[in-house]
Amino acid sequence: MEDVKIDKTIDARCTLGCPGPLMELISAIKNEEIGTVIELLTSEKDTRVNAPLWLSKVGQELIGIEERDGYWSIVAKKIK
């Protein structure tokens, strides 16, 4: 994912419990323009499962999930 240009980063590490990070991602997808690439940083382990499921359900693109030092980076693109 190193070559992906991130347009917006949401840092929800250690600040929001479940389902907070997913709700932040949902809000960003709803409010951003088509083509926007959004990175969600979260330490909430359930989000790494719930975010891809939600993105698939609503027809948005999951670019990737990367585990980092105690948190995950979830990158998605608004495609519709």
N, C-alpha and C positions, 0 to 999 in steps of 0.2 A: 504494500500500500504506500510505499515511499514516494512513488511518482504521482500520486493522486493529489490534486489541488483541493484543499479544504477551504470552503467558503465561510463556514460558521462552525465554531467549536462551543459545545455546551459542557462545562465542567461540573459534573454532578458527583464527583468523588467525595465520599465521607460527609456529604451535606444533605443528601436526600435518601431516605429509606424507600424501599419498594412500596408503591409503584412510582415513586417520584421521578427517577431518571427516565422511565418509559414515557411518563406524562410530559416531560420536558421535550423529548424527541417528537412526540405526537404534535405538540404545540408548534415546534419548529417546522415540521413538515407541512402543517396546515398554513403557516404564515409566510413561508419563503416562496420564492418564485421557482417555477419549473427549471430544472437544471442545477439547482443549488445542491452542493455536496456538504453534508452535515456530519460532524464528528461528535459523538457522545462519549465522554469520559466518565466511567462509573466504577465504583468499587462494589456495587450491588450485584452479586453473582447471578441472581435470577434474571437480570436484565439481559445478559448475554444469550439467554434462551428466549425470553419474551419479546425482545425487540425484533429479532429476525422473523418470528412468527407473525407479529403485527405487520411488519413491512410487507411480508408475502401476502397476508390477508387483504391489505388495502392496495396492492399493486405497485408498491414502491421498490426501489432497487437497493439491495444490500450489497455494498461494495466489499466489505470484509470486517472481520473481528480479529483483533490482535490483543493477546495478553501481554501486559507490561508489568512493571514492578508493583504488584499489589492492586492493580486495577485493569480494566479493559477499555480498549478504544473500539467503538462500533461506528463504522462509517457507512452512511446511506446517501442515496441521491434521490431527490424528488423528481419523478419522471412523468407525473400527470397531475 
